Amino acid sequence: MTTAREAPDEAPVTPRSAGFSMPAEWAPHERCLISWPTAAREYWGDFYYLAQATHAAVARAVARFEPVLVIANPGEGGNARSYCGSDNIEVVELPIDDSWIRDNGPSFLLGPDGARAVADFPFNSWGEKYLPYDKDAGVTELLCEHFGVRRFDAPMVLEGGAFTVDGEGTLITTESCLLHPSRNPTLTREEQEEILREYLGVETVIWLKAGRTEATDTDGHIDGVCHFVAPGRVILHLVHEERHPDYENFRENRRRLEEATDARGRRIEILAMDRRTMIDIGGKHLTVTYMNSYQANGGLVVPTAGTVYDDYALERLREVFPEREVVGVPTPVLAYGGGGIHCITQQVPAPDGGRR
């Protein structure tokens, strides 16, 4: 494994200058990464065992479509194996603090020759909300060594749940997260856009106003409100109750998408999704958003809540993803922890886009 570094008097070597870019989530995967909930993270509280069972259920659901690599804290690998089983699921022990691999883990890239690399964006635990986080901040380097891929150190704090790409040069994100002062207070919007272009290989950055108001841990990640489902096509979370706290923000998100064009000059087709459900768990009244799903090879793994709204949401997602098998996994405890299925998964693209 090599790390992209250069002498001070040389132009920076970036993924873009080396011919790398991030593929879309629907590009063929070699495997999926999932981090195992650690015993040290106290916020799971009385739901720690349920959190383990839920992560295992998600791993088994994804393993129906592609191999899964579970990352467990040293000494906790046996526990992960006992929950997950071994069918298409491998466990590796690496030091971690938490189980939100989408946000603190690697952003995989592909080069023109099909080689893989990683953009390693610094992780600061969503603005230092949960301490410690030094192990999570270092796990990408360890995973690059594990996979034997090149790593590019990016000069900007960024979580994986904060953006979605189409694999053809377009990235969508939210102002509420990327412009939050807890991330990159010294960087302007224009400077952040340039870093996104250089380290993810995109051309066009579309800024939505905000993620979900309830998502205070992440300051409104994009993966709770919008995903690319195909080039020039997105699924967008909307609400129709005018009294809802997200009503105006989500209307503004839609307006901006309607006025935007992608990197290929296309207008963006918007597929509306007004499906969500409320749950009570651990003294919290929370929303389970079905948007926070994972696009596996041939499948879509969706968080469900065990309510009557699940069937309506799954049916809508089957309309949006007719070529995929849509599978629901009960995940109320992930909402309790602050996320969903997309938050605990991260795709590893197949070399050469799956053509090898």
C-alpha positions in Angstrom: 0.0 0.0 0.0 1.3 3.4 -0.9 0.1 6.8 0.4 -0.1 9.8 -1.9 2.4 12.3 -0.6 4.6 14.8 -2.4 7.5 17.1 -1.8 6.5 20.7 -0.6 7.6 22.2 -3.9 5.5 19.8 -6.1 1.9 20.2 -7.1 -0.3 18.0 -4.8 -1.1 14.6 -6.1 -4.9 14.2 -5.8 -7.2 11.4 -6.9 -8.4 13.5 -9.8 -4.9 14.3 -11.1 -4.1 10.5 -10.8 -7.3 9.6 -12.8 -9.4 8.3 -9.9 -13.1 9.1 -9.1 -15.8 7.7 -6.8 -18.2 5.3 -8.5 -21.9 5.4 -7.8 -23.3 3.2 -5.0 -25.0 0.9 -7.6 -21.7 0.1 -9.3 -20.7 -3.6 -8.8 -19.4 -4.3 -5.3 -16.7 -6.7 -4.2 -18.1 -6.6 -0.7 -19.7 -4.4 2.0 -18.0 -3.1 5.2 -19.9 -3.1 8.5 -18.3 -2.1 11.9 -19.4 -4.0 15.0 -20.9 -2.1 17.9 -18.2 -1.8 20.6 -18.8 -2.6 24.2 -16.9 0.6 25.1 -19.5 2.9 23.5 -22.0 3.5 26.4 -24.7 5.3 24.4 -26.2 2.0 23.4 -27.1 1.6 27.1 -29.6 -1.2 27.8 -29.8 -1.8 24.0 -26.3 -2.9 23.4 -27.2 -6.6 22.9 -30.1 -5.5 20.6 -27.6 -3.3 18.7 -25.4 -6.3 18.1 -28.3 -8.5 17.0 -29.4 -5.7 14.6 -26.0 -5.2 13.1 -25.8 -9.0 12.6 -29.3 -9.0 10.9 -28.2 -6.3 8.5 -25.0 -8.2 7.8 -26.9 -11.3 7.0 -29.4 -9.4 4.8 -26.5 -7.8 2.8 -24.7 -11.2 2.6 -27.6 -12.5 0.5 -26.3 -10.2 -2.3 -22.6 -9.7 -1.7 -19.8 -10.7 0.7 -19.6 -8.7 4.0 -16.5 -7.8 6.0 -17.3 -7.1 9.6 -14.8 -5.0 11.5 -14.7 -5.7 15.2 -12.7 -4.2 18.0 -9.8 -6.5 19.1 -11.2 -9.2 21.4 -14.8 -8.8 20.1 -14.4 -10.7 16.9 -15.7 -13.9 18.3 -18.8 -12.2 19.5 -19.4 -10.8 16.0 -18.9 -14.3 14.5 -21.3 -15.9 16.9 -24.0 -13.3 16.0 -23.4 -13.2 12.3 -22.5 -16.7 11.4 -20.1 -17.4 8.6 -22.1 -17.7 5.4 -20.5 -15.0 3.1 -19.5 -13.0 6.2 -15.9 -12.5 7.3 -14.8 -10.8 10.5 -11.5 -8.9 11.0 -10.3 -7.3 14.2 -9.2 -3.7 14.0 -9.3 -1.0 16.6 -12.5 1.1 16.4 -14.6 3.3 18.7 -18.0 3.0 17.1 -20.0 1.3 14.4 -20.9 4.0 11.9 -18.4 2.9 9.1 -20.2 5.0 6.4 -19.0 8.2 8.2 -15.6 7.4 9.5 -14.5 4.7 7.0 -12.9 4.8 3.5 -14.4 6.4 0.4 -13.3 4.0 -2.4 -12.3 5.2 -5.8 -11.7 3.6 -9.2 -9.0 4.6 -11.7 -9.0 4.4 -15.5 -7.3 1.1 -15.4 -9.8 -0.4 -12.9 -7.4 0.0 -9.9 -8.8 1.0 -6.6 -7.8 3.7 -4.2 -9.2 5.5 -1.2 -9.9 9.1 -0.3 -9.2 9.4 3.4 -11.2 12.3 4.8 -10.4 13.3 8.4 -13.1 12.3 10.8 -13.9 14.4 13.9 -16.9 12.5 15.3 -19.5 14.9 13.8 -17.9 17.9 15.4 -16.4 16.1 18.4 -19.9 15.1 19.7 -18.7 11.6 20.9 -15.3 11.0 22.6 -13.0 9.4 22.1 -12.8 8.9 18.3 -9.1 8.5 17.5 -9.5 4.8 16.6 -12.4 5.5 14.2 -10.3 8.3 12.7 -7.5 5.9 12.0 -9.4 2.8 10.7 -9.3 3.9 7.1 -5.5 3.7 7.0 -5.7 0.2 8.5 -8.3 -0.9 5.9 -6.1 0.5 3.1 -3.3 -1.7 4.4 -5.8 -4.7 4.6 -6.9 -4.3 1.0 -3.6 -3.1 -0.3 -4.9 0.0 -1.9 -3.5 3.5 -2.4 -4.6 6.1 0.1 -5.0 9.9 -0.5 -5.1 12.1 2.5 -7.8 14.7 2.0 -7.6 18.2 3.6 -11.2 18.4 4.7 -13.4 16.8 7.4 -16.2 14.9 5.6 -18.4 12.0 6.6 -19.5 9.4 4.0 -23.2 10.0 4.8 -22.9 13.6 3.9 -22.8 13.2 0.1 -24.2 11.0 -2.7 -22.6 10.7 -6.2 -23.8 9.5 -9.5 -20.5 8.1 -10.8 -20.6 10.5 -13.7 -19.3 13.6 -12.1 -22.2 14.9 -9.9 -22.3 15.1 -6.1 -25.2 16.2 -3.9 -24.7 17.4 -0.3 -26.4 19.6 2.3 -25.4 23.1 3.5 -26.6 22.1 7.0 -23.8 19.6 7.4 -20.9 20.7 5.2 -21.1 24.4 6.1 -21.6 23.7 9.8 -18.9 25.4 11.8 -18.0 22.2 13.6 -16.5 20.6 10.5 -14.3 23.0 8.4 -14.7 26.5 9.8 -11.7 27.9 7.9 -12.9 26.6 4.4 -15.3 28.5 2.2 -18.0 26.8 0.2 -15.9 27.3 -2.9 -12.8 25.8 -1.3 -14.8 22.8 -0.1 -16.2 22.3 -3.6 -12.7 22.3 -5.1 -11.6 19.6 -2.5 -14.6 17.5 -3.4 -13.7 17.7 -7.0 -10.1 16.9 -6.5 -10.6 14.0 -4.0 -13.8 12.4 -5.3 -13.3 13.1 -8.9 -16.6 15.0 -9.4 -17.3 18.1 -11.6 -20.6 19.4 -10.3 -21.6 19.9 -6.7 -25.3 20.5 -5.9 -26.1 22.0 -2.5 -29.4 21.2 -0.9 -30.4 23.3 2.0 -30.7 20.8 4.8 -31.1 17.2 6.0 -33.6 16.2 8.6 -34.0 18.6 11.5 -34.1 15.6 13.9 -30.6 14.5 12.7 -28.8 16.7 15.2 -25.9 14.2 15.6 -25.0 14.6 11.9 -26.3 18.1 11.4 -28.5 16.8 8.5 -26.7 14.2 6.4 -27.8 13.9 2.8 -28.4 10.1 3.2 -31.5 10.8 5.3 -33.2 12.8 2.5 -31.7 12.2 -0.9 -29.9 9.4 -2.9 -28.9 9.0 -6.5 -30.7 5.9 -7.8 -29.4 6.2 -11.4 -27.6 8.9 -13.4 -29.9 11.9 -13.6 -32.3 10.4 -11.2 -32.8 10.8 -7.4 -35.1 9.7 -4.7 -36.0 12.7 -2.5 -37.6 12.7 1.0 -40.5 15.1 1.2 -43.2 15.8 3.8 -46.6 17.2 3.0 -47.7 18.5 6.5 -47.1 22.2 6.6 -46.6 22.1 10.3 -43.8 19.6 10.1 -40.4 21.1 11.1 -38.8 19.9 7.8 -41.6 21.1 5.5 -40.0 24.4 4.3 -36.4 22.9 4.1 -37.6 20.0 2.1 -39.6 22.2 -0.3 -36.4 24.2 -0.8 -34.4 21.0 -1.4 -36.8 20.1 -4.2 -36.7 23.6 -5.7 -32.9 23.4 -5.9 -32.9 20.0 -7.5 -35.6 21.1 -10.0 -33.4 24.0 -11.1 -30.1 22.0 -11.1 -28.4 20.2 -14.0 -25.9 17.5 -13.4 -22.3 17.2 -14.8 -23.6 15.9 -18.1 -26.0 18.8 -18.5 -29.1 16.7 -17.7 -32.1 17.9 -15.7 -32.6 15.7 -12.6 -35.6 13.5 -12.4 -37.1 13.6 -8.8 -38.8 10.5 -7.4 -40.7 11.7 -4.3 -40.7 9.6 -1.1 -43.1 10.6 1.7 -42.8 7.5 3.8 -41.6 7.5 7.4 -42.8 6.2 10.8 -42.5 7.2 14.4 -41.3 4.9 17.2 -40.7 5.2 21.0 -37.6 3.5 22.2 -35.5 4.2 25.3 -37.6 7.2 26.2 -37.0 8.8 22.8 -39.7 9.6 20.2 -37.9 9.0 16.9 -38.4 8.9 13.2 -37.4 5.8 11.2 -36.7 7.0 7.7 -36.8 4.4 5.0 -34.5 6.5 2.9 -31.4 5.4 4.9 -31.1 2.2 2.8 -28.1 0.3 1.2 -27.9 -0.5 -2.5 -26.3 -4.0 -2.6 -25.6 -6.0 -5.7 -29.1 -6.6 -7.0 -30.7 -5.7 -3.7 -31.9 -2.8 -1.5 -31.6 -3.4 2.2 -34.1 -1.1 4.0 -34.6 -0.1 7.7 -38.0 -1.0 9.0 -39.8 -0.1 12.2 -42.4 -2.9 12.8 -45.3 -0.6 12.1 -48.1 -0.5 9.5 -46.1 2.0 7.5 -43.4 -0.5 6.6 -45.4 -2.1 3.8 -46.2 1.2 2.2 -42.6 2.2 2.2 -41.3 -1.1 0.9 -43.9 -1.0 -1.9 -42.8 2.6 -2.9 -39.2 1.5 -2.9 -40.0 -1.4 -5.2 -41.5 1.1 -7.6 -38.3 3.2 -7.5 -36.0 0.2 -7.7 -37.8 -2.3 -9.9 -34.6 -4.1 -10.8 -33.7 -4.8 -7.2 -35.0 -7.2 -4.5 -36.1 -4.9 -1.7 -35.5 -6.4 1.8 -36.6 -4.9 5.0 -34.7 -5.3 8.3 -36.2 -4.2 11.6 -33.8 -1.5 12.9 -35.4 0.7 15.6 -32.2 0.5 17.7 -30.2 2.2 14.9 -32.6 5.1 15.0 -32.0 5.2 18.8 -28.3 5.3 18.1 -28.7 8.1 15.6 -28.7 6.4 12.2 -29.9 3.7 9.8 -28.7 1.0 7.5 -26.9 3.3 5.1 -24.9 4.7 8.1 -23.6 1.3 9.2 -22.6 0.0 5.7 -19.9 1.1 3.2 -19.5 -0.4 -0.3 -16.2 -1.7 -1.6 -16.3 -1.4 -5.4 -15.2 -4.4 -7.5 -11.9 -3.9 -9.3 -12.3 -2.7 -12.8 -16.0 -2.0 -12.2 -16.7 -5.7 -11.8 -15.4 -6.6 -15.3 -12.5 -8.7 -14.0 
